[in-house]
Amino acid sequence: MLLRQGVERALRLGTRSHGLCGRLSYRRDAATEEAERQRDLRLRCERDPHPDQPKETQLLRRESKMTLQRFGGIAALGHAATLVVGMVLSFTLMFPLLDAAPDQALRFLADNQTLVYLWNLIVDWGAAITLVIMLLALYERLKSGSPALMRAAVVFGFLWAGLTIGTGNLMLHNFGVVANLYGSDPAQAAAWTALVRSLWVLLLSLAAVRTGGLTRALGYLGVFLGIAGCLTMIPALAETMFMIFGPGMMVWSAWVGIVMLRRSATVTA
């Protein structure tokens, strides 16, 4: 009798346990199906962000994005070229300006107006215009995975482009201000511009590492260069960091251009 009651109790407990396991399994299956459904929906949205639009419109949107990426890649290569030209001119024809006293710098600028105009056109306007195009393409490429970082990077990038054009025009139209600035502390004057440029490179590279929109090695190189550029504000490290940051930006910009031209854009509207 006792044996029969024990067997019946065990069977009831087994039945309850089986029912509980079944309910838990059902809940797990339902949660898994919901997660897969959300993932499929997200992937469909990435491939087709405007399902209500005609296919022709969607194709035109994708083609325009790809065109922007191609222009961005070309602009990045052009930006690298302007940096190379700028460095060559700085250490050759423009070198006397770097270590000149204010009156000597003013005389140099007055005696070499053609060279200064060429410098302003290639190094300042060229670098700023190519930067703006490159920034727009990179923002479109990386904004979906890291919108906050990309918005901040674009702000600092546009700020640096404006500073570049502003300093170039100031050199053309107000020699005295530029001469006094470079003559008093040329390294510190350049460091503030480098800081702004370093911030946009650092923020954009962090977004690239986070989203995978560029190669991982390129993203980490940008992070390293951004930190090095920020360290130029420390007088004891300024010269060393400039020697790292300047040539490094040439390599980084050219690499960005190659990646943008080779890899398909992974952006959403």
Steps between C-alpha positions, in 0.01 A plus 500: 500500500774740596698394196202572274449847653870578454488399137188709436658804671814461291294480183309817594825686575645379171194620312519843664870523432447403138227760465722769657789410273266509205378847593858625551604346169206667330595835650859458387385407151270801489780731617736353242245541223439862603874574502538345156200693374648827625835416344341417164299822515814701573686337212209565264493864608872531435463350154176680422453801733207635294284201408209725410697673225516374141794280411628762255517760779680259729754419230561870441553554873750215520681624191523852644650359820753298307587808295552699821731228629704511180526878516594469867777253416638728229478797738689307768780427255499866397514602865805281551660661194444852637660396828804366314530821295458709813777318683733522200439875468536550876846345510619656174364828367306602814765388747639851569160600634503240776795640695469865398450797731180704444668761279684231302181299455320811378777571251499139381125504441518832317784383275342163418136579434474256208632219717260595779204499260607159371530374858156634585339348190650152530562446869218699658211501252592164351525330838176659625289413194621141481446464875137613477422251223680220685315583823159491333574159349636360826201634694263326261703183534530485880203695638265202543730318741626797700296816434615704801872449436458575130306822565774619735771397252330692218470811717871500582588412140301792361652724767848398392414562134378849591815571702715385210330732254494784754871483576580479130294808418648681798847429363396651168329814627657583837868415498566678830271280709645181353855623542446585866330166563768289338780713629385488864429127528466303173482160671215602729313667214515181299417286805152651541416421139640150542286451811177567309610269218604235752158501665306432180743225399479343847120510519454372145748216556323397820176483303674296228635252757159472659303448179755320284427738212873520425771244555588438865867582446407831337269583789766433762756701302260795504450466875878496552550807278214684669657446842843600367352819355336590831835451676652775285347741751764388752814707428741224601336257255395743227790450260499119527121478464507732196751269333259210560174679428595680177633207293250268666208709372630465146504122532162492676326722243636301207399174670148632559474586131612154392257328739206717390569430134542125549235412756128539445326749724301363793279797570132548560284798424 
